[in-house]
Amino acid sequence: GRDKNLYALDRRTGAEIWRFETGDWVDTDPLIVGSTIIFGSRDDNVYAVDIETGTERWRYITGGETVSSPAVAGGLVYIGSNDGNMYALDVETGQEAWRFTTGLRVESSPLVVDGLVYFGSFDNFLYALDASSGKVEWQFNAQARVVSSPAAFEDLVIFGSGDAQLYALDRKTGRTVWTFRTLGEIFSSPSVEDGVVYFGSNDGNLYAVNARTGSELWRFKTPDQVVSTPAVHQGVVYFGDVERTLYALEVSAKAKAPDEESSSAAMFGSGPSRSGFYDTVGLDRLSGVKWDFETIGEKKTIRVQDLSPGFQSPSNRTASSGGVRSSPALSDGVLFFGSEDGHFYSVDAATGREIWSLAIQRTGAQMGISPVESSPAVAGGVVYFGSLGNHLYAVDAKSGQEKWRFRTDGGVFSSPLVTDGVAFFGSWDWNVYAVEVATGREKWRFRTKDEVWSSPAGDGDTIFIGSDDGRLYALDAQTGNEKWNFKAGAAVTSTPVLGQDTVYFGSFDSNLYALDSATGELRWRFQTEDSILSSPALHGTAVYVGSHDGNLYAVDSRSGLELWRFATGGEIKSSPAIAGETVFVGSFDGRLYGLDANTGLERWRFQTKSDVFSSPVISDGVVYFGSDDGHVYALE
């Protein structure tokens, strides 16, 4: 668990039998081999523990966090690490038999079948290795990171990819047999039962697909992303979504599912806005009931609401059909934003009418959509944005015509900073890039020790950016040379914000940090109750930041003392924005909030139909933001 312990509990009473403490979170599923439990920890170790006593038998240290769950075959245990390696270790001693190095981190848990080890990597490949030697039998480029752990069905290996597709490959050759496309990244690992593949997608659906043909049997829509691995038992599929709701779907009975407005199959909800209840939905395993699918390019409605309570006026405005996690940019009366549907949009901010849209497709052998979660930057009549298809784009703001694209070796979630003729951004390939905006050519790159989700901030001479290696880096803007780095306790995906001589940022270790921007020395830290993905915002002498604990915090920028907090009904990943004396922030409870910046008292709230990941932008008394329900909203 996140308290760094592995627990053994009496399954009848829940009483603790023993606990084993590691140096960091334990995210892997333990594997029982005889009288030994084997598991990994984010402290970089693989542990073997006696099942009766909880005493350590051996440990093996890798070069990175271990979140992949182990598999065992032929006296060897196989496990991946965020150092990019797949390891084969002796079950009895923990001695290394072999290791195989991929291009990026390995979170996918291995599958061992017929003498081959199958697993995915963040370098976009699914690998098939000889289980005894680690020799490559074949590798398949899925064009996006592979977090999903593979499953076997007859002569197929089936897995999901960040390119929103489920793949079925021939286990011996790696040849594509079929693919199935969704509208969101697939982190969920598939389960196969009676010839049916069950898996979730970040588009909020649980899918049932024919394992032999890849044809859709049915889908079930939830309000949030489905990243868990479904479990199938006695005709019931159990799975969870990221809103902390557990669902039970009865797939053996032929029953009509409720319509979209009333459907609910939650068995138990632990989120702040849910109560526990049991309501199964009957679905035929093979014929099922198909829900409406939002196709690429479908037109939606932007709702416009006056900030005075009770006023709502729907307007005929267009937006995307996929979730909108990209925070919009506003320039010369035009709104720019990306979508999970694989398009980048230009919309008239006054009327909501689409001016142009650009389809962002992956290139290479495996074509498909490329979600755009990077928030755009506009400079000199050009829009710059990244895609999860490994590119930074430069597009003419008026026409939507592509000027150039710059390829990296990983997805670009980071939003570019454009200044002095250079675009700075990070990539999942562990690098920070500086690209000349006139030509699209690389000026320099700096390699961190893990993926870069954070977006850069700059003060002219220095670029500040975080990395999943837990560090905030200060880099020379001209050369890319490191000036200093500060080590936090966990990943830094939050984008830093600069004060007069202080840089502020959040970390997954739950802390908001304030550092001397010249030296990197710690001035203060403020601890919340969960991880911080949200980027802080400064206003006067206060710094505002959201946390996964559901609170928006106002902290004194000089002392780090709490001024106030406001509790929403879900995680806050959105970064706050301030206009006048009002602070605006979105939450995973589906709402955008308007709060008094001085007191934290709620002034109003606006409800969408899904998570609000996008950060708001404010101009001329209008607040613009996106939601995972596929809409971009403008609130007056």
Residue, then its C-alpha position, 0 to 999 in steps of 0.5 A: g500500500r501507500d504506507k509502504n507495507l505489504y500486509a497479511l490478513d486473516r481472510r475470515t476476520g480481517a485481523e492482521i497477521w503480519r506486515f512487511e515494510t519497504g522503503d516506498w509505495v507497494d503498487t504491485d500485486p504479490l505473487i505466491v510461489g510455494s511458501t514465498i511471496i514475491f512483490g516489487s516496491r517503488d523503492d526499486n527493490v523486488y522482495a521475497v518474503d516468507i508467507e508464514t512469518g513475513t520475514e525477508r528471504w531475499r531482495y533484488i535491487t533494480g535501477g528504478e521503481t518497480v510497479s510491474s507485477p511479477a510472473v513465474a515459470g520454470g524456476l524464474v520470476y519475471i518482473g519489469s522496472n522503471d529503469g527500462n529493464m525486464y528481469a528474470l530472477d531465480v525464485e529461490t535465491g533472487q540471483e539475476a538470470w538475465r535482463f532485457t533493456t527496453g527504451l523506456r520504463v516497464e510497468s506492464s506485467p509480464l505474461v509467460v506462455d509456452g516458453l515466451v515472455y510477453f510484456g509492454s514498455f513505455d517505448n511503445f513496443l510489445y516484446a516477446l522474449d525467450a523465457s530462458s535466455g531473454k533473447v528477442e523472438w519478435q517485437f511489435n510497435a504499437q505507436a504509443r506506450v504499452v502499460s496494459s499487461p497482455a492476456a493470452f487466448e488460444d494462439l493470440v496475445i491481446f493487449g491495449s495501447g496508449d494509441a486507444q487500440l486493443y491489439a490481437l497478435d499472433r503469439k508466435t510471429g507478432r503478426t497483427v490479427w485484428t485491432f479494435r479502436t476506442l476513443g481513449e488510451i487503454f491502460s486497463s489489462p484485458s481479461v478473457e473468458d469464454g471467448v470474450v475479451y473484457f477491457g476498459s478505456n480512458d473513454g469511460n467504457l468497459y468493452a466486450v469484444n469477440a476474442r477471435t474476430g475483434s468485433e464489438l459485442w457490447r459496451f457499458k458507459t461509466p462517468d470516468q476512465v476505466v483503468s482497472t483490469p476486469a475480473v470475471h466470476q460466475g457470469v459477473v464482470y467486476f471492475g472499477d473506474v478512477e472515481r473509486t466506484l466498483y461495478a458489477l455487470e451480470v453478463s450471463a443473463k439476457a436483460k435490457a440495460p437501462d438507458e444512458e440517463s439512468s444506467s448505473a451498475a455501481m456495486f460500491g462507491s467510495g468517492p465523496s459524492r457516492s453512497g454504497f449500493y448494489d445495482t447489477v445490470g444484465l447484459d447478454r455475453l455475446s449479443g448484449v446491448k450497444w450504447d450510443f458511440e460518440t464518433i470522431g468529429e461529432k458536433k457537441t454543444i457548449r453551454v454558456q452560463d451567466l455567473s449570477p446563480g440560476f441563469q443558463s442559456p444553451s448556445n449552438r456552439t461546437a466542440s469535440s467529441g472526445g474528452v477535453r483535457s487540454s487547457p484552452a489558449l485564447s488569442d485574438g478572439v479565437l480559442f485553441f484546444g486539443s481533444e482525446d478524439g485526436h483533433f486540435y480545434s480552433v473556435d470563435a470565442a464569441t460565437g463558439r463556431e468552429i473555424w478549423s480543426l486538424a486531425i492528429q494521426r499517428t504515422g507509421a505501420q499502425m495508424g490511429i488517432s493521437p490524443v492531444e492533452s498538451s495545452p497550446a501556446v500561441a506566439g507570432g500567429v502560430v499555435y504550438f502543441g504536443s500530442l501523445g503521438n510523439h510530436l510537437y506541432a507548429v500550426d498557422a493560427k488562422s488557417g490551421q495549416e501545419k508549418w512543421r512537426f518535431r518528433t520525439d521518442g515519447g508522448v508530449f503531454s507537456s505544454p510548450l513555453v515559447t519565448d525568444g524564438v524557442a519552444f521549450f517542452g518535455s517528453w515521455d522519452w525523459n528529455v527536455y527539448a529546445v526547438e527553434v520555432a522558425t525552422g522546427r530544428e532542435k537547439w538542445r536537449f537535456r535528459t532527466k532520469d524519467e518521463v517529463w509530464s511537467s510543462p516548463a516555466g522561464d524567467g529569460d535566462t533559466i528554464f524550470i521544469g519537473s520530471d517523474d524522477g522527482r526533481l525540479y530542474a533549473l536549466d540554462a535557456q541558451t545551452g540546456n546545461e543544468k544550473w541546479n536540481f532539487k529532489a522532492g519525494a516523488a514525481v514532479t508533474s506540476t508546472p512550476v510558477l515563478g514569483q519575484d525570486t521564488v519558484y513554486f511547484g507541487s509533487f506526488d509526495s503531497n507537498l507544495y514547495a517554495l525554492d530560491s529560484a537562483t540557488g534551488e534552496l528550500r524556503w518552505r514546504f506545505q503538505t496536503e493530504d494527497s498527491i499534487l498534479s495541479s500547477p500552483a497560481l500566484h495572486g498577491t501574497a497567496v499561492y493557490v494549488g489543488s490536491h488529489d485530496g479534493n481540496l483547493y488550498a490558499v497558502d501564504s507565499r512568504s511563510g507557507l502557512e495555510l490561509w484557507r482550504f475549500a473541499t470539492g467532491g473529487e480530485i483536483k488535477s486542474s490548475p486554478a486561475i484568478a480574475g479579480e477577487t475570484v479563483f476558478v478551479g475544476s474538480f473530478d466531481g465534474r464541477l468548475y468552482g468560483l471561490d472568493a480568493n480571500t476567504g475561500l467561500e464558494r460564490w458559485r459552481f457549474q456542473t458538467k457531465s464528467d471530470v474537469f481536468s482542463s484548467p480554466v482561462i479567463s478573458d473579458g469576463v468569460v471563463y473557458f474550460g474543457s471537460d472529459d464529457g467532450h465539451v468546452y464551456a464558456l461561462e460569462 
